[in-house]
């Protein structure tokens, strides 16, 4: 099924980005103006946006807010308004803000931006309240009628797994940092099963990067059963992991190696990384908003800005097609999903987001597309 198209439709022309990253700025965007609590727009359908004032997230908050403003101007049609509410993520008042938004007739809440605040909402509020699209990654399990907006490393890994399984490389070993979330490892195992693969085992390694060979030696029996490996981790340790495994001392039967969107881009240049599959969220559609964002705010849009744009685009698309009361759980969890500036995604009934990604292979230090995100789910 084709996803509901939310980007600025055909009438809003933009320059399509030609490759991954075109039209995107670094997420640390120093040219942004800090957000303050304020309202934007005059429409009757109010969207509350809960943003952090923390110094570490100030640029992210500004980018999200500016993306949201642009989306309202592009797509709101005079029907929407945004209530920006800015506070420190440790203030403890997020549950009160959600309850106040519900009492005022707010149709949708976007935010908060930390897992701790999402957990507070889950524990301290109850239905009825507006649906919540949290500005967190998928590794934070959503509560009832709460969904994250960002994908995570598990989503990235599973996109690569789908390609491997299609190529008959179905026996999969997962190599992960010793402290990796047990919940997310279970989610990965279940995702591998749903893709048609078999998880033959898990091999943990020290996140410090020490004694890696000893850790892999303990997993030698598991490696021997696998023809595909999934590599979870980030930073320098994952680079050392890739170097050792590429040398062939362990896992001689492995034909396919899958890294995730967490690996640093400088690892792409390593000889040991050549041939790795990496799935990354699509950024090609960000080109549709890039020129207008630059003209309006004086900088290129970051991925956070595109998330902000899409959060309002979802609301605008539903209101445009179904009226003021169309922002419902049923409509948000439509199986067809949405296609917007951050690509193709849908909100699942279990409180997670499902994001399709573009699968690449690292060749000569660069990413080469081997599978696009597709037209639908």
Order of alpha helices (4+ residues) and beta strands (2+ residues): beta-beta-beta-alpha-beta-alpha-beta-alpha-beta-beta-alpha-beta-alpha-beta-alpha-alpha-beta-alpha-beta-beta-alpha-alpha-alpha-beta-beta-beta-beta-beta
